Amino acid sequence: MFREKSAPSVPGGLMLVVLILVVVGSVVLAVGALRAGAGAVVPGLAWLVVTVLAALSFAGLLVVQPNEAMVVQLFGGYVGSIKRAGFHWVNPLMTHRPVSLRVRNFESAKLKVNEHAGSPIEIAAVVVWRVIDSAEAMFEVDDFKNFVQVQSEAALRNLATSYPYDAHVEGEISLRSHTVEIADRLKHEIQDRLSKAGVSVLEARISHLAYAPEIASAMLQRQQASAIVAARTRIVEGAVGMVEMALTDLSKRGVVQLDDERRAAMVSNLLVVLCGDRHTQPVINTGTLYS
């Protein structure tokens, strides 16, 4: 495996001054050769060699931008990476390619998968990442940008099939209700897949989550029914508590003594009033207690 290492380089400003001086020296040699005439073969050859070397040396000058690594190779072999921003000079026979170390992000396409319970859903995610090892990113995978995208979508598919859309059991982790846990699991799963590409995942979170269109209306009715049942359960629990409190207070204060039949009728009336979804119409009893 390739591991990032520092490539040797010379400050570009210093080397530029040296090359300019070499070019000036070659011009002086050329002028001397012309003045000497045909007998100045050696100065002429020296001027030619210096001129060629100077021209080649200028190709070794390069600029490294902030948050960028310059991957340097010599005859196909990895020499190292230059990560210090600035003006540099390297062996002109070396080739160099830049790799951005800036933070990047992309949003995956809306994927249609079956969640853990088998229902088709649509899901998409946003992944924030950056390159931390330029050698691995350049040489371990063919195209690290495409690799990040493909592996992130594969991890998202695997995550969606591992959890249900909604929690059907109390305490169960679901895609919709446990966003923090799901995002953390997604980040770690993507990071495991991208570790060989020299990439660090900074954040991963679900950006779109919905049932597939063909079952969306049925699932909406199911959610509404679940909400109604839950609301009715709370209403009944509260009504029973209020009825119990009313009967206890009436008995404790001695306001009225009720037999079992009248107590049952009172409980029934109170539950109808408290649990009904419409307003009740009161009936005034103008007779005696038992007629």
N, C-alpha and C positions, 0 to 999 in steps of 0.2 A: 504494500500500500504506500501511496505517496503521502508524505507529511511536509507541511510547509516549513521552509527554512529561509534564512536571510540570504539574499544574493549580494555578492561584492559589487560595489559601485564607487565611482569617484565623483566628487562635487562637480556638477556640470559647469558652473561659472568658471572654476579654475581651469578645467579642461578646455573650455572655449577660448580663454586667453592664450593658453599654450598652443592651440591649433592656429589661432590668428598669427601668433609669432612664427610658427612653422611656415605658414603660407607666405608671410613677409620674407622669411629667410629663403624660401624657394624662389621667390621673385628676384631676390638679390643674386642667387646662383644663376638664374636664367639670364639676367643682364650681364653677369660676368662671362657666361658662356658665349653670348652673342659678341661681346667685345673681343674675346680671345680668338674668335674665328674658328677655323676648322681644327685647330689643335686642341680645343677644349672638349674632348670627348668625355673625359671623366666628370667634369662639372656638369655637362649636359645630362649624362646618365643619372647623376646624383639629383639634379633638379627634377627629372622625370619620376624617380622613385619617391622623392619627398612629396611631390604633387599628388601622386596616386595614393600614398598612405594618408595624407591629409584629407583627401576627398573621402576615403573610406572611413576615417575616424569621425568625420562629422555625422555619419549615420548612427554612431553610438550615443548621440545626445538624445535624451528623452525627458519628458515632464510627467511627474506623478501627481495626480490631483488628490485633494483631501478625501479621505474615506475611499481610497482606491489602492489596489495592489497590482503591481506590474510583474507578471509571471515571465521569467527569463529562461530561455532554452539555448543550448549550444549543440548544434548538429543532432537535434531530436531529443537530447537528454535534458532533464530538468536540473537547472543550476540553482534556482532559488527565486524568491519573490522580494520585490522592493515595495515596502509599505509606507516608508517615510515620504511625506509629500514634499515636492520641490523639484529642482533641476539636477539631473544625474547624467553620468556618462558610464556606459558599459562597453565591453568588447563589441566592436561593430559587427563581428561575425555572429553574435548572439541575436536571436529573434525574441521579441517581447510582445506580450498581449495583455491588455488591461482587464482586470476583474473588479467590478464595483463591490464595495463593502457596505454600501448604504442600506438602510432599512427599506424593505419593499413589502408590498402587500398585493394580494389578488383575491377576487371573489370567484369561487367555483361556479360552474353552471348549476342550474336546478336539476338535481338528480332524482329520478323516480325509483324508489326502492321499496321493499317490503320490510316494515318494522318487525320487532320481535314477535308480536302477536299475529303477523301475517297480513296486516292491512297495508295497502299501497299508500305511500306518502311521498311528498316532494320536500327535498331538503337541500340547502346550500350553506356554504360556510365562507368566512373571511379568514385568511391566514396571513399573519405578519411574520416576515422572516428576513434573514440576512446571511451573507456568506462570512464564515469565520476562518475557513482554511481554504485559501485560494488554490493550493496544489490539488487537494481532493476535488474541489469543484471543477477544476479544469481537466483533470486526467482520470478520475475514478468513474465519471459518468459521461455519456456522450454530449448531452445538453442539460446542464443543471437546472435551467429555468423550466424546461419541459418536464424534467424529472420531478421537480417540486410540485408542479401542477398535477401530474398523473398520480403520484404517490399520495398527495393530499386528498384527491377525490377517492382513491381506493380506501384510504383510512376512514373517510367520511361514510362511505358505503358500509364498511365493516361495523362502524359505530352504530349506524342506524338500524342494522339488523340485530344488534345486541341488546337494545333497550326498546320498551314499548313507547308508543306515542303518548299515552296517558297511563297514569298509575291506576291499576285495577285493585291492588291490594295496598292497604295502609303501610307506609314506609318504603314502598317500592320506588326505585329510581326510574324516572321517565324522562323522555326528551323534552317535554313541554314544561314540566314542573321543577326540574332540577337543572337549571341552566348553568349554574356555576360548576357543579360536578361534571356535567357533560362537557363543558368547555375545557376543563382541566384534563379529562380523559382524552378528548380529541387532540389536545396539544401534545400530550405524551405519546400518543400513538403515531402522530405525524412525525414527531422528533425521532422515534425509533426507526422509522422508514428512511429518514433523510440524513441520519448520522454519517452514512458512508459517503455522502456528497459534500461534506464540509459545510453544512447549513445548520443554523440555529433557528428554531421556531420561537419567536417572542410571544406570540398570542395566536389563539385559534378559537373562533366562536361561531355558533350557528347564526346565519343572517336571514334564513328563510326556512320556515317549517309549517307545513300544511298537509292535510289529507289530499290524496289525488282527487281530481275533479269527479271521477265516476262514483266515488263513495262519500264525497264531501257533504252532500245533503243528508244522507243517512246518518253519518257520524254527528252532524249538527243536531239532528233530532235526538240522538242518543245522549249527547252532552246536555241538551235542554232537559231531557227526562231525568238524567242524573241530578241536575241542579234542582229540579222541582222536588224530587224525592228527598234530597238533602234538606231543602228548605222546609218541607212538610215535617220532616223528622224533628227539626229544631222547634217548629211551631208546636207540635204535639207535646214535646218534652216541656216546653215552657207553660203550655196550657195545663198539663197535669200538675205541675208545681203550683200554679196559681190556684187551681181548684182545691188542692190539698191545703194550701195556706188559708183559703177562705173558710173551708170547713173547720179547720183547727181553731181559727180566730172566733168563729161563731160559737163553737162549743166551749172555748175557754172563757169567753165573756158572758155566756149564758143568754145570748140574744134570743135564740130559739132552739128548741129541742126537736130534732128530726128523727123519725124512725128510719128503718132501712129502705123502705119503699120511697119515702120523700127524699132521702139522701141520694138515692140512685137517680131520681128524677132531676134533682138539682145538679148533680154531676153531669148528667146528659145535657141539660140546658146550657150549662156553662161551657162545656166542650164544644157544643154547636156554635155558641157565640164567639168563642176564642179561636176556633179552628176553621170556621167557615170563610170562604173567599168572597162572600157577599155580605152586605149589611143586613142584620136581622131586624125584624119588626117586633117590638115588645108587645106583650099581651098583659093587660092589667087584670088581676084577679080581684073581683069586687065581692066575692063570697067569703065564706069562712076558710079556715086553713085546710079543711078536708072536703070542701064542696066547691 
